[in-house]
Amino acid sequence: MRKEFVASFFVVILLQGFFFIKWPVGLYSLIFFVPFYLLGFRDLRQTRHAIKSNFPVFGHLRYLFESIRPEINQYFVESNTDGRPFSREQRSVVYQRAKAVLDTVPFGTQHNLYEQGYEFVTHSLYPKHVNSADLRVLIGSDLCKMPYSLSIFNISAMSFGSLSPNAIAALNGGARLGNFAHNTGEGGISPYHLAPGGDLIWQIGTGYFGCRTHEGSFDPELFKKNSSRPQVKMIEIKLSQGAKPGHGGILSGKKVTPEIAAIRHVPLGKDVISPPAHSAFQDARGLLRFISELRELSGGKPIGIKLCLGHRQEFEDLVNCMKEMKQYPDYIVVDGAEGGTGAAPLEFTNYIGTPGLDALVTVVDILEKSGLRQKIKIISTGKITTAFDIIKLLCIGADATYAARSMMLALGCIQALRCNNNKCPAGVATQDPSLYKGLDVDSKARRIKNFHQETLSAVAHVIGAMGLEGPKELGRQYLFKRVEESKIKNYAELYR
């Protein structure tokens, strides 16, 4: 699309020249358009904004509307979701922190404190100092030989193919600059994950991309080769995801380029099927044996599982098998049914899976009851944009968190909702070179680092304001919710 815009500029210039020759008024017209020509060429050369680069001149309208947003907010009542994945307030927080600009709020609170559902934490008369650099958790049970110090805030699973090469490289570059981890998603480890040098969590789905035979089954030798990479710090078996739990996928053969084929170890030009279930195991005992096998093949790196909680009894059976076999994952990622994706069937997106908050409570409590909670760390994910979102999940029982959509916003995503048709104007969720070339890797990597750094700084300040030494002291008793107009309960009372 950039080519079309460049061509349009030259056409307009030629037309203006023609008018100048034929009619004197053309001179005034030419003078009027000169600033737009100059602005357009400047937009094409700059690397700071993908929208301006992809859509010269016209892209400035987006930033104009963004600049007057505070005034617009005075006149428009905003719902919690604004009909989009994130509200305007949430998007503003991400953009401001990613750009390292002033993110303080004038005129006090933006919420109705007496509205049912309002949540908050309380502060102490004796606040403490908490260092944001210390907000890390050690992932690795007594069965693990190579534990990893994980930031409590990390990049969630988003595969190369779903996101553009430049987006993946910028995310990983931000992880390297900020010293946190980048989850590869189930699409395999690409050169764009490796080149920047950021720490990786290698996710393995039902398609076993990056560790599969040509028939689609698990390949131990290929897994051993890729898991031995120094950048791979943790390995994650994806059982299900919140956006489409229990649902497989298909990658059309038309999209299987030589690069995708090499990264995923799939045949060139042929449809690639990701089945709903794993072929390497069929039950809880098989899953635990598979975890043990991956831990051995990887040299003792932390092995985890990711799930959107389904039948409670199945999870209880899995935990009982862990106790019986004395085998367990080093960590469990709890994804909520509200998880996002580029494309999924409506029914799976809206009506299948346990919501994240309820799932997290259930998983934490079952592990506590079984006596395995101290051995298994829990990572939670779900629409995290602010420090409070992180603190809320830590209070309920998580040890660390993942974020996907807010990281995409930090990259420059404008929520154009074109993720599923390869026409993302910001160059984030597209494989169109004319669009993703506008996304500058270095500047966006710095934005990812800024967003992570500023958010964790806010987490540290809030925990200190609560009078606590660190996240390990957080608990459900510190998190409150207005359940009725004149009644407030803490989460220890709501979820005993």
N, C-alpha and C positions, 0 to 999 in steps of 0.2 A: 504493500500500500504506500510505502514511502516513495517508490518510483513514480507512482501516479501523481503524488503531490509535487515532486520535483518537476515532472513534466508539465504540470498545470502552471507552475510559476513561469516557465519559459514561454508557454502559450500566451499567458496574459501579457508578458513583456512584449512579445511580437505584436499582439493586438494593439497594445498601447502605442507602439511605434507606428503602426499603420494609421491609427487615429491622428497621431501627431502630424503625419505627412499630409493627410487628407483634410483635416479640419484643425484650426487653431485651438479649439477647445480641448483637443487631445493633449496639449501641453499641460493644462491645469489638471487633467485627469492623471497624466503621468506623474506630475509632482505629488498628487494625492496618494498614489499607490507606491511611490518609492519607499516610504518607511515600512510598508508591509513586505516589500521584497526583501529589504535588509533584515527585517525581523525573521522572515521565513528562512533565509540562509543561515542566520545565527542559530535558530532552533535546530536546524539539521546538523550543525557542527557541535552543539553543546552535548554533554553527557550526563548532566545532573537529573534531567526529567525525561523519562521514557515517553510520556504522553506528548510533550512538545517535540521530541525528536521524530516520533511516528506521525504526528499530525501538526505540522508547522502552522503557526499563526492561530489556527482554530483551537489548538490545545490550550491556549492561554485562557479561553473562556472557563475552562474547568477550574483554574487557579483563581480566577476572578470571583467565581461563585464561592469557592472555598474561603476567600478572604473576607467575604461579607456574611459568612455563616453565623457568627455570634449574633448579629443583628436579626437575621432571619429567625433564629431560635426564640427571640423574644415574642414572635408573633405566631409561631406554629407549635402547638402542643405535640410532643413527640411520644410515641409509644415505646415500649421496652425494646422492640426489635426493629421498628421503623420499616417493617415489611421486608427487611434485609437481614442477613446473618448478624450484623452488628448495628447498634444504634449510632446516631450521629455523634453522640458524646463519646462512645467507645472508640470510634474511628479517629476522633480528634486527639484523644489521649495517645493512641499509637503513633499517629503522624507526628505529633509534637515531640514525643520522646525519641522517635527514630531520627528526626531532624535536629535533635538536641537544641530545641528552642524552648522558650518559656512555656511551662505547662501548668502554672498556677491558675486558680479559678477566682474571678472577681464576684463580689456580692454573695459570698457564702454558698451554702448547700444548694445543689441542683435537684434534690429529691424531696418528696413528701414523706417526712419522718413518721407520720402517723398513718400511713397507708399500710393496709394488710400485706404482709410479705416483705416489708422492709427489713434488711439485715444489717448488723453492725457488730463491731467489737468494742470493748471498753478499755479505757486507758488507766494508767496508774498515776498516783501522786508522786511516785518515785521512778521516773523513766530511767532506762539503761541505754548504754551505747552498744549497738550491734554492728559489727563489720560485715558489709555485704560480701566481701571476699570469702568469708567463712560459711556462707550459705550453700553448703555442699553436703552430700550424703555418700557414704561408702557402700557401693553395690557389690555384693559377693558374700555368699553364705560360707559355712565351714567346708562345703564341698568344692568351693571355688579356689583356684590357685592364683588367679590374677585379678583381684578385686579392682574396681575402678571408682575414683572419686568423682561423682556426678554432681553437677550444678542442680539446684532445686528447680531450675527453669530451663527448658531445652526445646529444640525444634522437633515437632511431631513428624510422623511418617507422611512424606509426600514424594512420590516416585518421579524419577526422570522418565519423561514420556507424558506424564500428567503435567509436570512443570517443564519449562523450557530449559535448555542447557545453561543459559545465562542466569536464570533464577536459581538453579541448583548450585552453580558455582558461587553465586553471591551469598546464599544461605550458608554454605560451608565455609566461605571466607569470613563471614560474620562470626561463626562458631569458633573459628581459629583465633580471631582477634579478641573475642570475649571469653575464651576459655570455657566453653560449654559444648554440648554434644548435639549432633545432627543425625536424626533418624533417616535412613535411606529410603524408607518405604519398601514395598515388596517388589519393586521393579529391578532390583539388582544394584550392584556398585558400578557406577559409571565413571568415566574419566573426569567428569565435572564434579563428582564427589571427592576425588582423590587429589586433583591438581592444587586446590587451595591449601590443603593440609590440615583441615579441621577434624576433630575426633568424630568417629562414626559409630552409630548403633545400626548394625546390619539386620534388617528385618527380612524374614523368610516367610513367604506365604505359601498357599497351596500349589502355586505354579513352580516353586523352587527355583526362581530365576537367579542365575549366578551359581547354582549348585544342582543342576538337573541333567539327566541324560536326555538324549534326543527324543525319547519316548515320553518324557515328562515326569519321571520318577526321581527320587532323591539320589544324588551322586556324592558319596562320601569323600572321594578323592578331590573332587572339584571344590567341595565345601572346605576341606582342610586347607587347600591352597589359598582360597580367598579369606578365610577366617584368620589365617596367620599374618595377614597384613597388619603392620604396626598401627595404622589408623583405626582399625576395627577394635573398639574397646569393649563392646557388648554385642550379644547376638539375641535376636528376638523372634520367637515363633508366633506368627499371627494366626490365631484361631478364628477370630472374627473381628469386625470393626463396626463402630456404631452407625455409620452411614448406611450400611447394607449388610447386617448380620445374617449369616447363613446363605449368602448369595455369592456366586462365583462371578466370572467376567470373561469377556472375549476381546482380544486385540485383533482387529481386522488385519489380514495379510497385507493390505495396501499400506498399512502404517508400519509394517515390519521392515524398516530400512536396514541396510547393512550394519549401521551403527547399533540399532536396537537389537538386531539379531546377535551381534557379537557380545553385547552386554548381558543379554538375558539367556544366551546359549539356546536359541531357538532357531528353527529353519527359516531361511530368508523367504519372504513373500508369502508365507502360509499363516492361516489363522492360528492364534495362540490361545488356548483355553486355560483359564484358571478355575478349577472346579470348586464347588462349595466346601468340600472336605479334603483333608490331607490323605495322601495315599501311604505315607510312611507309618501311620498308626491309625487305629480305629476305636480305641477306648482309652480310659484313664491310665491303665497300666502301660499301654503302648506309648502314650505320650511321655510318661515319666522315663521310660527306657530310652526314648528318642532324645530327651533332654540330657540324660546321662551320656549318650553317644556323642552329641554335639559338644558337650563340655570336654570330653576326652579328645575329640578330633581337633578342637580349637586350642588345646594346650592348657585348658583350665580357665578360660574366660567366662565372665558372667553370662548365664543363659536365662532368658526370661520368656514369658508368654504374654500375649496381648489378647484381650477378649472383651467383647460386649456381653455383659452378663445375660444369660438366657434362663434356662430352667435352674432354679436354686438347688434342687436335689442333685443335679449333675455336678455342680461345683462342690457341694458337700461330699459327694462320692470321691471326687478328685482329691480333696484335702485328706479324706480318710485313707486313700491309697498312698498319699505322701507319707503319712505317719506309719503305715504298715510296711512300706517298702524302704523307708528311710531315704527316699529320693524326693527332691523338690526343686523347683526353679529358684534362681537367685532373686528374681523380682517378678512381679505381676503388673501389667499395665491394664488399668480399668478404663475402658472407653464407654462413653454414654451413648444412648440411642440418638442423641441430638448431634452426633458427629457429622461432619461435612464431607462432601465428595464432589468431584467435577460432574458426575452424572450417576444416577441410580434410579431404579423404579420407585414411583411415588409411594407405593405401599410399604416398601422396605425402609424408605427414608422416614416416613411419618408414623408407622404403626407397629414396627417390630423392634424388640430389644428393650432392656431396662434403662430408664433415664440415669444419667451419670451419677447424680447425688445418691440416689437409692442404691445403685450398684456399688458405689464406693463404700457406703455404710455396711452393706451386706458382706462384701469381701473382707473388709477389715474385721468385722465382728466374728465371722466364721473362722478366720485365721487366729484371732485372739482366743476363741473358745477351744481351738485345737491345740494351742500351745506353740504354733509355728510362726506366729507373728514376728518374733524377734529374729527369725532366720530369713524371712522373706520380706524384701522391701516392696513398697507399693508406689507405683507412678500413676498419677491421674491426669486426665486430659478433658478438655471441654470448654470452648469459648472463653479462654483466658485472655484478658486485655490489661488488667490492672493488678496492682499489688494485692488489693483486697481479694481478688479472685484466687490468687495463689494461697493467701493466708487462710481463706475459707476452706480450701481443699486440705491444707495441712492440719487445720483444726479438726476436721472430720476424721483424719487418719492417714492421709497420704504422706509419703516421704519426699516425693519430688513430683514435678509436673512437666507435661508437654504442651506446646501451643502450635497450632497450624495456621489458622486464619489470621491471627494477629501478626504472625511473622510474614504472611503474604502481604498484609497491609503495610508493614514496615518496608517491604520490597518496593511498594508503589502500587499495589493492587487497588483499584478504585471501585471494586464490586460491580463491574459492568455485567456480571452474570453471563459471561460468554465462555466459561470454562469448558463447556461440553461441545463447542463447535469450532474450536481452534482459532477463534478470532479475538482473543484477549487483547484489547488495545494497549495495555500497559506492558505487554511482552512477558507476563508471568506464566500464564497457563496456556501456552501455545507452542507449536512446533514450526510456526511460520517464521523463517529467518528475517523477513522484512519487518516483522513486529518485534521479535525478541532481540534483534540487534540494537534496538533503541534502549534496552535495559543495560546500563553500564554496571559491570560486575563490581569494580572497586568501590564506587560511590555507594552502591546498594549494600555491599558488605559492611561498610562503615555504619550504615543506617541500622542494619540488623544488630550489630554490636552495640550501638547507642541505645536501641530499644531494650535490649537485654540488660545492659548496665543500669539504665535509668529506672527500669522496673524493679530490679533487685535492690537498688538503693532505696526505693520507696518501701519495699518489703522490710528491709533492715530498720528503717525509721519507724514503721508501724509496730513491729515487734518490740523495739526499744520503748516506744510510747506505752505499750501494754505492760511495761515493767518486767519483761522477760529477757533472758540471756540469749535465747536463740530459738530456732524452729522446733527443736526437740521438746520444748516446754509447752508448746501449743496443745490445746485439747478442746473437746466439744463444749466444755464449760465456759470458754471464752467467747464463743460465737452466739449471738442472740438474733431472734427473729420475732417480729410482731405478728402474732397469729390472729389477734382480734384488735379492734380499735383501741381497747384499753387493757390488752393482755400481751405480755412478752414472755417468751420462754427461751432458755438457752438450748443448744443442740444436745447437751447431755440429757435434758429432759425430753426432747423430741425423739431422740434415738438413744435409748438406754443401752 
